[in-house]
Amino acid sequence: MLREKEQLEHAMESRPVIDMARGVLMAGFACQPEEAWEIPVTASQHANVKLREVAQAVTSAAAGKPMPALLQEHLAMAAQAWQAGRT
């Protein structure tokens, strides 16, 4: 029961930054909310980094802070794969 509570609290803390990152990606790539979800999830899985960390990097980059090279590479590959699937 305590573990479930901790997981729920963590999810509630993570959600705002993930939603902000989705907004940044929607604006940057002119994509739909579902697509803006797939891009960071794909990057997260390929980089073996938590989704929250990818989302934080996206929002920080939107604010002018440099993104870690590993995340930048995986996010770029995920975005390219998404764009290739659109055509």
ROBADO-739117 format. One record per atom (N, C-alpha, C): residue in one letter; atom name; x, y, z. Coordinates in Angstrom, 3 decimals, always signed. Layout:
# residues N
<"A"; "CA"; <X; Y; Z>>
...
//
This chain:
# residues 87
<"M"; "N"; <+0.820; -1.189; +0.000>>
<"M"; "CA"; <+0.000; +0.000; +0.000>>
<"M"; "C"; <+0.871; +1.263; +0.000>>
<"L"; "N"; <+1.923; +1.255; +0.814>>
<"L"; "CA"; <+2.823; +2.409; +0.875>>
<"L"; "C"; <+3.537; +2.606; -0.451>>
<"R"; "N"; <+3.939; +1.519; -1.074>>
<"R"; "CA"; <+4.620; +1.587; -2.375>>
<"R"; "C"; <+3.703; +2.195; -3.439>>
<"E"; "N"; <+2.448; +1.791; -3.442>>
<"E"; "CA"; <+1.491; +2.341; -4.392>>
<"E"; "C"; <+1.311; +3.835; -4.181>>
<"K"; "N"; <+1.272; +4.250; -2.941>>
<"K"; "CA"; <+1.119; +5.674; -2.612>>
<"K"; "C"; <+2.331; +6.453; -3.119>>
<"E"; "N"; <+3.514; +5.918; -2.908>>
<"E"; "CA"; <+4.737; +6.578; -3.372>>
<"E"; "C"; <+4.764; +6.670; -4.893>>
<"Q"; "N"; <+4.329; +5.616; -5.571>>
<"Q"; "CA"; <+4.289; +5.625; -7.029>>
<"Q"; "C"; <+3.305; +6.668; -7.538>>
<"L"; "N"; <+2.156; +6.768; -6.896>>
<"L"; "CA"; <+1.155; +7.755; -7.284>>
<"L"; "C"; <+1.668; +9.173; -7.065>>
<"E"; "N"; <+2.320; +9.408; -5.946>>
<"E"; "CA"; <+2.886; +10.730; -5.670>>
<"E"; "C"; <+3.946; +11.096; -6.697>>
<"H"; "N"; <+4.776; +10.130; -7.046>>
<"H"; "CA"; <+5.825; +10.382; -8.041>>
<"H"; "C"; <+5.201; +10.695; -9.398>>
<"A"; "N"; <+4.169; +9.958; -9.762>>
<"A"; "CA"; <+3.488; +10.210; -11.037>>
<"A"; "C"; <+2.873; +11.603; -11.056>>
<"M"; "N"; <+2.294; +12.014; -9.941>>
<"M"; "CA"; <+1.678; +13.344; -9.874>>
<"M"; "C"; <+2.723; +14.448; -9.973>>
<"E"; "N"; <+3.918; +14.198; -9.473>>
<"E"; "CA"; <+5.005; +15.169; -9.569>>
<"E"; "C"; <+5.583; +15.204; -10.983>>
<"S"; "N"; <+5.620; +14.073; -11.652>>
<"S"; "CA"; <+6.205; +13.977; -12.987>>
<"S"; "C"; <+5.293; +14.515; -14.069>>
<"R"; "N"; <+4.000; +14.401; -13.882>>
<"R"; "CA"; <+3.048; +14.720; -14.942>>
<"R"; "C"; <+3.166; +16.145; -15.475>>
<"P"; "N"; <+3.286; +17.171; -14.620>>
<"P"; "CA"; <+3.360; +18.531; -15.169>>
<"P"; "C"; <+4.540; +18.755; -16.111>>
<"V"; "N"; <+5.705; +18.243; -15.783>>
<"V"; "CA"; <+6.866; +18.451; -16.654>>
<"V"; "C"; <+6.713; +17.670; -17.950>>
<"I"; "N"; <+6.086; +16.505; -17.875>>
<"I"; "CA"; <+5.843; +15.729; -19.091>>
<"I"; "C"; <+4.849; +16.460; -19.983>>
<"D"; "N"; <+3.804; +17.005; -19.390>>
<"D"; "CA"; <+2.820; +17.754; -20.176>>
<"D"; "C"; <+3.434; +19.012; -20.795>>
<"M"; "N"; <+4.306; +19.683; -20.052>>
<"M"; "CA"; <+4.976; +20.871; -20.613>>
<"M"; "C"; <+5.854; +20.475; -21.795>>
<"A"; "N"; <+6.574; +19.376; -21.663>>
<"A"; "CA"; <+7.434; +18.913; -22.753>>
<"A"; "C"; <+6.595; +18.565; -23.974>>
<"R"; "N"; <+5.456; +17.945; -23.756>>
<"R"; "CA"; <+4.569; +17.636; -24.882>>
<"R"; "C"; <+4.147; +18.918; -25.584>>
<"G"; "N"; <+3.855; +19.953; -24.812>>
<"G"; "CA"; <+3.478; +21.233; -25.407>>
<"G"; "C"; <+4.608; +21.823; -26.233>>
<"V"; "N"; <+5.814; +21.736; -25.719>>
<"V"; "CA"; <+6.984; +22.234; -26.457>>
<"V"; "C"; <+7.135; +21.475; -27.772>>
<"L"; "N"; <+6.995; +20.159; -27.706>>
<"L"; "CA"; <+7.137; +19.347; -28.914>>
<"L"; "C"; <+5.996; +19.606; -29.898>>
<"M"; "N"; <+4.787; +19.788; -29.390>>
<"M"; "CA"; <+3.652; +20.094; -30.273>>
<"M"; "C"; <+3.894; +21.403; -31.011>>
<"A"; "N"; <+4.414; +22.387; -30.303>>
<"A"; "CA"; <+4.694; +23.681; -30.928>>
<"A"; "C"; <+5.868; +23.579; -31.899>>
<"G"; "N"; <+6.889; +22.871; -31.509>>
<"G"; "CA"; <+8.090; +22.780; -32.340>>
<"G"; "C"; <+7.923; +21.948; -33.594>>
<"F"; "N"; <+7.143; +20.881; -33.489>>
<"F"; "CA"; <+6.990; +19.970; -34.621>>
<"F"; "C"; <+5.611; +20.041; -35.265>>
<"A"; "N"; <+4.762; +20.895; -34.758>>
<"A"; "CA"; <+3.384; +20.996; -35.261>>
<"A"; "C"; <+2.736; +19.619; -35.307>>
<"C"; "N"; <+2.798; +18.932; -34.177>>
<"C"; "CA"; <+2.248; +17.588; -34.103>>
<"C"; "C"; <+1.080; +17.534; -33.127>>
<"Q"; "N"; <+0.382; +16.435; -33.166>>
<"Q"; "CA"; <-0.770; +16.204; -32.304>>
<"Q"; "C"; <-0.294; +15.739; -30.922>>
<"P"; "N"; <-1.156; +15.851; -29.897>>
<"P"; "CA"; <-0.760; +15.438; -28.538>>
<"P"; "C"; <-0.253; +13.993; -28.457>>
<"E"; "N"; <-0.894; +13.092; -29.178>>
<"E"; "CA"; <-0.455; +11.683; -29.141>>
<"E"; "C"; <+0.941; +11.534; -29.724>>
<"E"; "N"; <+1.201; +12.271; -30.780>>
<"E"; "CA"; <+2.526; +12.219; -31.410>>
<"E"; "C"; <+3.579; +12.851; -30.498>>
<"A"; "N"; <+3.190; +13.914; -29.811>>
<"A"; "CA"; <+4.109; +14.568; -28.876>>
<"A"; "C"; <+4.374; +13.682; -27.668>>
<"W"; "N"; <+3.565; +12.690; -27.457>>
<"W"; "CA"; <+3.791; +11.701; -26.403>>
<"W"; "C"; <+4.765; +10.640; -26.909>>
<"E"; "N"; <+4.586; +10.198; -28.141>>
<"E"; "CA"; <+5.402; +9.124; -28.702>>
<"E"; "C"; <+6.872; +9.513; -28.840>>
<"I"; "N"; <+7.141; +10.753; -29.198>>
<"I"; "CA"; <+8.530; +11.184; -29.430>>
<"I"; "C"; <+9.374; +11.047; -28.159>>
<"P"; "N"; <+8.983; +11.650; -27.024>>
<"P"; "CA"; <+9.825; +11.492; -25.833>>
<"P"; "C"; <+9.815; +10.076; -25.262>>
<"V"; "N"; <+8.706; +9.345; -25.424>>
<"V"; "CA"; <+8.673; +7.959; -24.954>>
<"V"; "C"; <+9.690; +7.127; -25.728>>
<"T"; "N"; <+9.727; +7.308; -27.042>>
<"T"; "CA"; <+10.699; +6.586; -27.864>>
<"T"; "C"; <+12.127; +6.954; -27.462>>
<"A"; "N"; <+12.375; +8.245; -27.284>>
<"A"; "CA"; <+13.716; +8.685; -26.877>>
<"A"; "C"; <+14.079; +8.101; -25.516>>
<"S"; "N"; <+13.128; +8.084; -24.608>>
<"S"; "CA"; <+13.347; +7.537; -23.276>>
<"S"; "C"; <+13.734; +6.066; -23.340>>
<"Q"; "N"; <+13.001; +5.311; -24.138>>
<"Q"; "CA"; <+13.268; +3.877; -24.250>>
<"Q"; "C"; <+14.620; +3.595; -24.885>>
<"H"; "N"; <+14.957; +4.335; -25.935>>
<"H"; "CA"; <+16.215; +4.086; -26.640>>
<"H"; "C"; <+17.427; +4.573; -25.853>>
<"A"; "N"; <+17.258; +5.647; -25.093>>
<"A"; "CA"; <+18.373; +6.171; -24.298>>
<"A"; "C"; <+18.464; +5.501; -22.929>>
<"N"; "N"; <+17.432; +4.680; -22.604>>
<"N"; "CA"; <+17.359; +4.035; -21.296>>
<"N"; "C"; <+17.394; +5.083; -20.169>>
<"V"; "N"; <+16.568; +6.110; -20.356>>
<"V"; "CA"; <+16.456; +7.218; -19.404>>
<"V"; "C"; <+14.984; +7.375; -19.075>>
<"K"; "N"; <+14.683; +7.717; -17.861>>
<"K"; "CA"; <+13.289; +7.890; -17.459>>
<"K"; "C"; <+12.618; +8.991; -18.285>>
<"L"; "N"; <+11.351; +8.786; -18.552>>
<"L"; "CA"; <+10.579; +9.751; -19.333>>
<"L"; "C"; <+10.617; +11.131; -18.686>>
<"R"; "N"; <+10.552; +11.185; -17.371>>
<"R"; "CA"; <+10.599; +12.468; -16.673>>
<"R"; "C"; <+11.895; +13.216; -16.986>>
<"E"; "N"; <+13.005; +12.500; -17.079>>
<"E"; "CA"; <+14.294; +13.132; -17.372>>
<"E"; "C"; <+14.317; +13.676; -18.804>>
<"V"; "N"; <+13.738; +12.933; -19.728>>
<"V"; "CA"; <+13.654; +13.414; -21.114>>
<"V"; "C"; <+12.790; +14.668; -21.154>>
<"A"; "N"; <+11.651; +14.621; -20.476>>
<"A"; "CA"; <+10.749; +15.770; -20.445>>
<"A"; "C"; <+11.426; +16.986; -19.819>>
<"Q"; "N"; <+12.162; +16.781; -18.747>>
<"Q"; "CA"; <+12.874; +17.891; -18.109>>
<"Q"; "C"; <+13.914; +18.481; -19.053>>
<"A"; "N"; <+14.595; +17.638; -19.799>>
<"A"; "CA"; <+15.596; +18.123; -20.756>>
<"A"; "C"; <+14.938; +18.933; -21.859>>
<"V"; "N"; <+13.769; +18.490; -22.329>>
<"V"; "CA"; <+13.046; +19.216; -23.378>>
<"V"; "C"; <+12.618; +20.590; -22.866>>
<"T"; "N"; <+12.040; +20.644; -21.680>>
<"T"; "CA"; <+11.577; +21.932; -21.156>>
<"T"; "C"; <+12.751; +22.844; -20.831>>
<"S"; "N"; <+13.829; +22.292; -20.340>>
<"S"; "CA"; <+15.013; +23.109; -20.061>>
<"S"; "C"; <+15.613; +23.663; -21.349>>
<"A"; "N"; <+15.632; +22.838; -22.401>>
<"A"; "CA"; <+16.159; +23.299; -23.688>>
<"A"; "C"; <+15.292; +24.421; -24.248>>
<"A"; "N"; <+13.989; +24.319; -24.039>>
<"A"; "CA"; <+13.084; +25.376; -24.506>>
<"A"; "C"; <+13.357; +26.683; -23.768>>
<"A"; "N"; <+13.900; +26.575; -22.562>>
<"A"; "CA"; <+14.239; +27.753; -21.775>>
<"A"; "C"; <+15.669; +28.225; -22.035>>
<"G"; "N"; <+16.359; +27.573; -22.991>>
<"G"; "CA"; <+17.689; +28.013; -23.372>>
<"G"; "C"; <+18.841; +27.265; -22.753>>
<"K"; "N"; <+18.556; +26.242; -21.961>>
<"K"; "CA"; <+19.628; +25.465; -21.349>>
<"K"; "C"; <+20.024; +24.333; -22.294>>
<"P"; "N"; <+21.306; +24.002; -22.354>>
<"P"; "CA"; <+21.734; +22.926; -23.260>>
<"P"; "C"; <+21.200; +21.566; -22.810>>
<"M"; "N"; <+20.842; +20.753; -23.786>>
<"M"; "CA"; <+20.353; +19.407; -23.517>>
<"M"; "C"; <+21.541; +18.455; -23.517>>
<"P"; "N"; <+21.556; +17.484; -22.612>>
<"P"; "CA"; <+22.635; +16.495; -22.645>>
<"P"; "C"; <+22.723; +15.842; -24.027>>
<"A"; "N"; <+23.923; +15.636; -24.495>>
<"A"; "CA"; <+24.160; +15.132; -25.851>>
<"A"; "C"; <+23.433; +13.812; -26.113>>
<"L"; "N"; <+23.453; +12.901; -25.152>>
<"L"; "CA"; <+22.800; +11.608; -25.331>>
<"L"; "C"; <+21.303; +11.793; -25.572>>
<"L"; "N"; <+20.677; +12.617; -24.757>>
<"L"; "CA"; <+19.241; +12.842; -24.926>>
<"L"; "C"; <+18.947; +13.577; -26.221>>
<"Q"; "N"; <+19.783; +14.535; -26.555>>
<"Q"; "CA"; <+19.598; +15.279; -27.798>>
<"Q"; "C"; <+19.647; +14.329; -28.994>>
<"E"; "N"; <+20.580; +13.417; -28.979>>
<"E"; "CA"; <+20.724; +12.457; -30.075>>
<"E"; "C"; <+19.495; +11.553; -30.179>>
<"H"; "N"; <+19.063; +11.015; -29.057>>
<"H"; "CA"; <+17.924; +10.102; -29.079>>
<"H"; "C"; <+16.613; +10.828; -29.372>>
<"L"; "N"; <+16.484; +12.039; -28.903>>
<"L"; "CA"; <+15.283; +12.817; -29.202>>
<"L"; "C"; <+15.238; +13.164; -30.685>>
<"A"; "N"; <+16.386; +13.507; -31.244>>
<"A"; "CA"; <+16.446; +13.811; -32.678>>
<"A"; "C"; <+16.095; +12.576; -33.507>>
<"M"; "N"; <+16.590; +11.415; -33.111>>
<"M"; "CA"; <+16.271; +10.184; -33.845>>
<"M"; "C"; <+14.780; +9.860; -33.735>>
<"A"; "N"; <+14.200; +10.056; -32.554>>
<"A"; "CA"; <+12.768; +9.791; -32.371>>
<"A"; "C"; <+11.942; +10.754; -33.207>>
<"A"; "N"; <+12.350; +12.014; -33.258>>
<"A"; "CA"; <+11.628; +13.006; -34.061>>
<"A"; "C"; <+11.757; +12.693; -35.549>>
<"Q"; "N"; <+12.934; +12.264; -35.973>>
<"Q"; "CA"; <+13.122; +11.897; -37.384>>
<"Q"; "C"; <+12.272; +10.690; -37.749>>
<"A"; "N"; <+12.197; +9.719; -36.867>>
<"A"; "CA"; <+11.378; +8.539; -37.120>>
<"A"; "C"; <+9.904; +8.936; -37.207>>
<"W"; "N"; <+9.479; +9.828; -36.322>>
<"W"; "CA"; <+8.093; +10.314; -36.367>>
<"W"; "C"; <+7.828; +11.044; -37.677>>
<"Q"; "N"; <+8.735; +11.933; -38.082>>
<"Q"; "CA"; <+8.546; +12.686; -39.310>>
<"Q"; "C"; <+8.543; +11.764; -40.531>>
<"A"; "N"; <+9.378; +10.750; -40.524>>
<"A"; "CA"; <+9.432; +9.806; -41.639>>
<"A"; "C"; <+8.108; +9.040; -41.745>>
<"G"; "N"; <+7.487; +8.788; -40.621>>
<"G"; "CA"; <+6.217; +8.078; -40.621>>
<"G"; "C"; <+5.047; +8.928; -41.081>>
<"R"; "N"; <+5.219; +10.243; -41.116>>
<"R"; "CA"; <+4.157; +11.153; -41.538>>
<"R"; "C"; <+4.018; +11.212; -43.051>>
<"T"; "N"; <+5.108; +10.936; -43.748>>
<"T"; "CA"; <+5.098; +11.102; -45.215>>
<"T"; "C"; <+4.647; +9.849; -45.923>>
//
